[in-house]
Amino acid sequence: MVTLAGAVVLDLPGPRQVVLLGRLLVAVPDPAAPLIRLQASVLGRIDPTVPETELLASLAGSRIVAVPVDGEIYLLVRGGPQAVFVLSAGGFHPRYTRPPGVPALRRVTMDLGGGFLGLRAEAYLAVTSNAMMFGAKLQLDATIAGCGVEGHLGLDALFVWEPTFSFSVHVYASVAVRAFGRRLASVGLDFTLEGPAPWHAFGTGSISVLFWDVSLDFDVRWGDAPVARLEERDIFPLLERALANPEAWTAERPLEQRNGVRLTDAARADLTNGRAVQADVTLRISQNVVPLGEPITRFARTHIPRQQWDMLGDGAAITDRFIPGEFFDLTEDEQLTLPAFAEVQSGITISERDVVSGPAHVVDDSYETGYKVEPGFQPADPGISFNLTIGRFSLELFAHVATPSERLDRWRLAQKTLPGAGGPVLMR
């Protein structure tokens, strides 16, 4: 019942992509005498560098019972900065702007008429990253020698769930009686309902008889947009919690920098857990609660007073992806045409150049010196007695505050002057 013939083309070495070519045939219930025969040419492309997967199927020579079927089906899954998902059979809503790279599709159509009766139905259904849409249109043409009836009935529905839920339903219909190529009478209706909160209904109706035309236009609005209560939408506590999260802080260190300091296990544990960082790293501070540096008028799907949030500092700006409609007032056309995500500032970087040091002050770096004799120590010459008090006094003469190099030289000299040198050990 299902037959698929295909080919895979690899484009190497670059840009690396995979092209799929194929032909799909569905014949049910019996391939020898099918009631439903769907035949499609398939073209696909996989680009792992984006990553992106694209598939287009075009119906040709298809029929359901004896009714011809035509149209196109399209699938797009794209990652990266301009991530998008599109699945469509027959195209998109007339007011919807296709994402970059998405082709215009033929409606899924069926010719239902025969003889002098022309009856054609077309439809579409599409699901994208932030919207769902569907529609249908039925066209009638029953005329002979310019006499008869013609008309159409259509529906276009668009539901947007990001950034806020809204919908638009457009219904239109007309029927006309024609005689010898001229219209004798007609009735038409064009109606659109948008909502919710606020609701908006507008459209027009018309009646025409011979040379007499009457039309009625209407435009009605009711309901108010929800007003945010500031005590429930206080952004500052949300920012505090976001910045208190260790995941909001990242330490970056250039690869060319190498530090000869050897760390203890406790110090390495503090670095791993984020309780401490190296002194020469660059800190990246980023959050995804609100965009920074731009006035916002929306938050948590509701309107808020116009406000702007910033991070003070001289470091470089860090950007992240935000949904524009979540924070900015957009027209309906902008909601449909703008990319699903926008790169907006989310934080800043801080390095050692951005840290302000306090005033200098004098510290006491003196130390105390103690000595001990290793257990079992015996002088090399049994005839020479070792006086520990004299040894201590001799060492103290050379242990006064001096430069590190002077300390080392004097210590070595003191070691050589002690009887049985090598026995006493300096403990600091």
Phi and psi in degrees as a GROMACS rama.xvg file:
@    title "Ramachandran Plot"
@    xaxis  label "Phi"
@    yaxis  label "Psi"
@TYPE xy
-124.565  126.34  VAL-2
-127.373  132.075  THR-3
-132.085  124.96  LEU-4
-120.298  130.275  ALA-5
-148.768  167.308  GLY-6
-140.345  147.592  ALA-7
-118.198  125.228  VAL-8
-115.749  123.464  VAL-9
-101.066  127.626  LEU-10
-103.213  104.187  ASP-11
-131.239  156.748  LEU-12
-84.1893  -18.4475  PRO-13
-167.579  148.648  GLY-14
-70.3225  137.603  PRO-15
-72.2076  121.883  ARG-16
-155.755  160.462  GLN-17
-121.038  130.093  VAL-18
-111.588  132.014  VAL-19
-111.863  129.939  LEU-20
-125.324  135.672  LEU-21
-166.215  175.246  GLY-22
-139.422  126.437  ARG-23
-113.941  132.832  LEU-24
-131.476  123.742  LEU-25
-118.306  121.813  VAL-26
-133.876  112.025  ALA-27
-133.157  151.994  VAL-28
-83.4533  -17.6349  PRO-29
-126.596  121.628  ASP-30
-58.6445  -26.0397  PRO-31
-73.3276  -34.8718  ALA-32
-139.698  72.6092  ALA-33
-77.8785  143.315  PRO-34
-84.2556  -32.8705  LEU-35
-120.727  122.893  ILE-36
-130.012  110.222  ARG-37
-114.559  120.445  LEU-38
-125.13  126.461  GLN-39
-136.996  141.78  ALA-40
-93.6353  132.307  SER-41
-115.449  131.455  VAL-42
-130.928  124.165  LEU-43
-132.079  161.034  GLY-44
-149.68  134.454  ARG-45
-124.977  121.662  ILE-46
-121.775  100.392  ASP-47
-71.6304  -13.2856  PRO-48
-74.4588  -22.6603  THR-49
-78.5647  -56.6288  VAL-50
-84.7471  157.225  PRO-51
-153.355  137.801  GLU-52
-127.888  128.106  THR-53
-133.6  137.156  GLU-54
-144.107  130.7  LEU-55
-130.219  127.122  LEU-56
-122.186  125.384  ALA-57
-112.944  122.648  SER-58
-79.6434  134.893  LEU-59
-153.174  133.307  ALA-60
69.0741  28.6109  GLY-61
-102.544  155.986  SER-62
-158.145  152.848  ARG-63
-117.81  114.811  ILE-64
58.1198  -108.912  VAL-65
-115.608  13.7782  ALA-66
-97.6993  120.34  VAL-67
-65.7799  143.324  PRO-68
-127.113  135.676  VAL-69
-139.387  161.675  ASP-70
145.065  -178.502  GLY-71
-135.638  149.423  GLU-72
-125.505  138.413  ILE-73
-138.315  141.807  TYR-74
-135.331  132.767  LEU-75
-139.11  126.844  LEU-76
-127.59  112.14  VAL-77
-125.823  133.653  ARG-78
-104.283  -160.199  GLY-79
81.749  -164.807  GLY-80
-61.653  -34.586  PRO-81
-105.301  58.9475  GLN-82
-66.725  139.671  ALA-83
-157.97  150.425  VAL-84
-129.791  130.021  PHE-85
-138.778  128.482  VAL-86
-135.968  118.285  LEU-87
-140.776  139.911  SER-88
-122.044  104.106  ALA-89
97.5845  0.934567  GLY-90
112.643  -155.022  GLY-91
-135.765  171.128  PHE-92
-60.1855  142.075  HIS-93
-57.2539  -28.4846  PRO-94
-93.5554  -1.37712  ARG-95
-87.4303  131.621  TYR-96
-92.6078  121.788  THR-97
-66.0028  143.62  ARG-98
-61.5521  157.83  PRO-99
-56.7782  133.301  PRO-100
90.068  -7.71853  GLY-101
-88.4675  123.623  VAL-102
-80.017  161.904  PRO-103
-73.051  136.651  ALA-104
-112.12  148.921  LEU-105
-76.7375  139.19  ARG-106
-60.7723  150.501  ARG-107
-78.0682  114.924  VAL-108
-121.094  153.284  THR-109
-139.547  128.973  MET-110
-93.5162  108.119  ASP-111
-97.649  -13.2298  LEU-112
-83.2222  -176.79  GLY-113
-172.481  144.968  GLY-114
69.0904  -131.892  GLY-115
-79.0268  -12.6085  PHE-116
-91.311  115.4  LEU-117
-103.643  116.643  GLY-118
-135.44  115.95  LEU-119
-127.265  131.805  ARG-120
-119.089  137.299  ALA-121
-136.888  149.967  GLU-122
-152.426  164.674  ALA-123
-152.223  155.026  TYR-124
-148.502  129.572  LEU-125
-143.746  143.8  ALA-126
-129.387  127.187  VAL-127
-123.441  -172.934  THR-128
-60.6258  -31.9207  SER-129
-134.006  14.1904  ASN-130
-155.734  159.705  ALA-131
-133.634  140.014  MET-132
-146.127  149.124  MET-133
-154.211  160.61  PHE-134
-169.862  164.39  GLY-135
-153.632  155.437  ALA-136
-146.448  133.898  LYS-137
-120.222  122.102  LEU-138
-113.455  134.174  GLN-139
-120.869  133.22  LEU-140
-143.084  98.8784  ASP-141
-120.349  79.4338  ALA-142
-131.364  149.107  THR-143
-134.504  122.309  ILE-144
57.3801  38.421  ALA-145
77.5763  8.48708  GLY-146
-120.501  135.858  CYS-147
149.988  -152.888  GLY-148
-127.619  140.136  VAL-149
-139.411  152.996  GLU-150
-177.202  177.13  GLY-151
-153.846  157.003  HIS-152
-141.39  127.882  LEU-153
-141.486  159.94  GLY-154
-145.68  133.376  LEU-155
-133.299  121.877  ASP-156
-125.608  136.095  ALA-157
-133.409  125.089  LEU-158
-120.606  121.947  PHE-159
-113.241  123.481  VAL-160
-108.728  -6.88979  TRP-161
-132.372  133.199  GLU-162
-80.8952  -25.511  PRO-163
-131.137  153.29  THR-164
-72.9445  130.95  PHE-165
-156.156  160.784  SER-166
-146.969  159.925  PHE-167
-143.685  124.416  SER-168
-120.86  124.093  VAL-169
-117.723  122.174  HIS-170
-120.514  132.686  VAL-171
-143.219  145.601  TYR-172
-157.916  151.957  ALA-173
-159.797  151.235  SER-174
-143.735  139.066  VAL-175
-139.665  144.708  ALA-176
-105.684  126.368  VAL-177
-119.413  144.949  ARG-178
-138.067  121.07  ALA-179
54.9919  40.1907  PHE-180
81.3983  -0.267243  GLY-181
-113.722  147.138  ARG-182
-81.902  125.314  ARG-183
-91.8538  -43.9879  LEU-184
-153.536  151.095  ALA-185
-155.984  154.291  SER-186
-134.451  133.089  VAL-187
-137.734  151.287  GLY-188
-145.161  134.156  LEU-189
-136.548  113.672  ASP-190
-134.247  136.716  PHE-191
-132.888  133.942  THR-192
-123.237  127.283  LEU-193
-125.522  149.885  GLU-194
176.801  -166.28  GLY-195
-94.7172  168.825  PRO-196
44.3111  81.9409  ALA-197
-89.4148  164.292  PRO-198
-94.0107  147.065  TRP-199
-143.286  118.399  HIS-200
-121.57  128.746  ALA-201
-151.522  157.969  PHE-202
166.244  -166.752  GLY-203
-150.401  149.293  THR-204
-130.286  145.914  GLY-205
-143.559  148.423  SER-206
-133.286  132.953  ILE-207
-134.761  127.679  SER-208
-132.444  114.355  VAL-209
53.4378  -115.904  LEU-210
-100.226  14.1777  PHE-211
-110.303  119.176  TRP-212
-123.448  135.847  ASP-213
-132.403  132.34  VAL-214
-133.608  150.055  SER-215
-133.411  120.517  LEU-216
-105.996  145.511  ASP-217
-143.409  149.484  PHE-218
-152.573  105.366  ASP-219
-124.328  136.905  VAL-220
-127.947  142.957  ARG-221
-154.662  158.057  TRP-222
84.5753  151.682  GLY-223
-115.348  151.21  ASP-224
-67.2674  144.752  ALA-225
-62.7243  136.31  PRO-226
-102.372  127.695  VAL-227
-75.5633  136.998  ALA-228
-89.9575  122.787  ARG-229
-60.1624  -32.2968  LEU-230
-66.4191  -20.5254  GLU-231
-94.6693  -10.8615  GLU-232
-121.874  34.6368  ARG-233
-72.4015  116.262  ASP-234
-81.6405  -28.7457  ILE-235
-58.8997  -46.8283  PHE-236
-60.0584  -33.7796  PRO-237
-67.1987  -38.6518  LEU-238
-66.4624  -39.4755  LEU-239
-60.3949  -45.4354  GLU-240
-65.8477  -38.4597  ARG-241
-65.4901  -41.0696  ALA-242
-76.8989  -20.0424  LEU-243
-78.9343  -12.47  ALA-244
-74.0423  127.106  ASN-245
-57.0536  -26.3829  PRO-246
-68.4116  -16.566  GLU-247
-78.0564  -11.142  ALA-248
-114.827  128.184  TRP-249
-131.893  132.291  THR-250
-101.033  126.053  ALA-251
-117.915  137.544  GLU-252
-131.24  126.355  ARG-253
-56.5211  142.721  PRO-254
-65.872  -27.9992  LEU-255
-75.6464  -11.4474  GLU-256
-85.9438  131.607  GLN-257
-129.524  137.507  ARG-258
-117.514  126.628  ASN-259
-82.5391  0.71031  GLY-260
-72.0872  133.369  VAL-261
-98.1935  125.923  ARG-262
-97.8436  150.795  LEU-263
-77.7854  169.565  THR-264
-62.4201  -39.4571  ASP-265
-64.6451  -39.8337  ALA-266
-66.1049  -41.4608  ALA-267
-64.0526  -36.3935  ARG-268
-65.1641  -40.2345  ALA-269
-63.677  -38.4191  ASP-270
-66.3063  -41.1261  LEU-271
-65.6228  -40.5697  THR-272
-82.1063  -3.84138  ASN-273
81.8517  10.4269  GLY-274
-79.6389  -16.1131  ARG-275
-149.088  157.168  ALA-276
-136.004  160.766  VAL-277
-66.2923  152.998  GLN-278
-70.5793  -21.4979  ALA-279
-106.761  17.8549  ASP-280
-88.4668  167.946  VAL-281
-108.385  124.533  THR-282
-91.5605  132.301  LEU-283
-107.36  120.713  ARG-284
-113.718  118.789  ILE-285
-143.981  148.012  SER-286
-143.07  161.979  GLN-287
-123.722  27.3025  ASN-288
-79.5307  -53.1469  VAL-289
-140.622  152.345  VAL-290
-68.5353  148.677  PRO-291
-106.739  150.323  LEU-292
78.8825  3.83068  GLY-293
-136.256  140.782  GLU-294
-65.6513  137.095  PRO-295
-118.163  148.933  ILE-296
-126.918  0.888459  THR-297
-136.136  150.439  ARG-298
-161.274  136.032  PHE-299
53.4831  43.5549  ALA-300
68.3646  17.6593  ARG-301
-136.654  162.155  THR-302
-77.9676  142.947  HIS-303
-134.714  160.975  ILE-304
-58.6431  146.051  PRO-305
-60.2093  128.448  ARG-306
-153.675  162.044  GLN-307
-139.201  136.263  GLN-308
-116.077  141.312  TRP-309
-141.824  155.313  ASP-310
-107.254  122.192  MET-311
-82.114  133.806  LEU-312
161.252  159.952  GLY-313
-95.1731  3.32785  ASP-314
-73.1517  170.34  GLY-315
-71.5801  150.814  ALA-316
-78.8731  144.186  ALA-317
-112.217  136.338  ILE-318
-112.115  156.268  THR-319
-147.024  170.306  ASP-320
-90.1876  127.434  ARG-321
-125.992  153.128  PHE-322
-84.2715  116.221  ILE-323
-57.5136  -42.667  PRO-324
-66.6119  -14.4593  GLY-325
-75.1948  -20.2591  GLU-326
-129.608  -15.5623  PHE-327
-126.121  147.467  PHE-328
-74.8895  121.677  ASP-329
-121.761  144.774  LEU-330
-72.6332  166.849  THR-331
-62.6039  -37.6837  GLU-332
-65.5911  -38.5598  ASP-333
-66.8409  -36.2311  GLU-334
-62.4643  -31.6704  GLN-335
-88.1177  -24.5931  LEU-336
-103.142  -29.8714  THR-337
-70.5102  152.565  LEU-338
-59.4581  154.08  PRO-339
-63.2154  -29.4694  ALA-340
-129.748  151.402  PHE-341
-131.081  142.021  ALA-342
-82.0443  112.729  GLU-343
-131.002  153.469  VAL-344
-61.3286  133.708  GLN-345
-122.071  -11.779  SER-346
-176.979  -165.781  GLY-347
-141.255  170.411  ILE-348
-108.355  150.011  THR-349
-132.56  127.467  ILE-350
-124.416  -177.765  SER-351
-64.8829  -21.3186  GLU-352
-73.3469  -19.8493  ARG-353
-94.4302  -1.50143  ASP-354
-91.0782  130.203  VAL-355
-94.9906  117.769  VAL-356
-80.9848  151.456  SER-357
-77.3895  178.878  GLY-358
-67.7856  149.861  PRO-359
-73.9737  149.025  ALA-360
-150.277  157.766  HIS-361
-83.6564  136.474  VAL-362
-120.7  155.692  VAL-363
-93.7741  108.475  ASP-364
-105.43  23.5116  ASP-365
-69.6026  164.789  SER-366
-143.758  165.489  TYR-367
-109.476  146.837  GLU-368
-117.29  131.557  THR-369
-125.467  158.384  GLY-370
-133.26  152.569  TYR-371
-148.946  153.418  LYS-372
-101.329  130.543  VAL-373
-61.9618  141.883  GLU-374
-58.5218  137.993  PRO-375
80.5252  12.0684  GLY-376
-71.3381  135.107  PHE-377
-134.25  138.561  GLN-378
-61.1411  153.371  PRO-379
-65.9726  -34.9068  ALA-380
-107.113  112.861  ASP-381
-61.3642  -21.263  PRO-382
-76.941  -11.9578  GLY-383
-102.607  125.806  ILE-384
-88.9604  144.036  SER-385
-102.914  119.541  PHE-386
-101.744  107.499  ASN-387
-65.4355  -32.2952  LEU-388
-65.5591  -43.2677  THR-389
-64.7321  -37.2016  ILE-390
-62.7797  -42.492  GLY-391
-64.6608  -43.4  ARG-392
-62.7252  -40.4681  PHE-393
-63.563  -40.0735  SER-394
-68.8568  -38.926  LEU-395
-61.9463  -31.8149  GLU-396
-61.5958  -28.9035  LEU-397
-102.222  3.61727  PHE-398
-105.445  15.5686  ALA-399
-71.6804  165.993  HIS-400
-62.082  124.835  VAL-401
-153.533  178.591  ALA-402
-69.7921  158.491  THR-403
-57.3029  -39.5437  PRO-404
-67.0949  -38.2852  SER-405
-66.4238  -38.9703  GLU-406
-60.9783  -43.167  ARG-407
-65.6247  -42.4286  LEU-408
-65.1174  -43.3616  ASP-409
-70.2708  -33.0228  ARG-410
-65.9972  -44.3711  TRP-411
-61.5703  -40.2053  ARG-412
-64.4933  -40.1009  LEU-413
-64.9442  -35.9729  ALA-414
-63.5751  -38.6154  GLN-415
-71.1967  -27.6444  LYS-416
-84.4801  -12.1264  THR-417
-81.4692  139.191  LEU-418
-64.2939  138.205  PRO-419
63.5002  44.4328  GLY-420
-55.6792  140.52  ALA-421
112.15  -16.4839  GLY-422
-78.3628  -60.6228  GLY-423
-66.5298  142.337  PRO-424
-123.022  130.828  VAL-425
-82.216  126.301  LEU-426
-113.176  121.937  MET-427
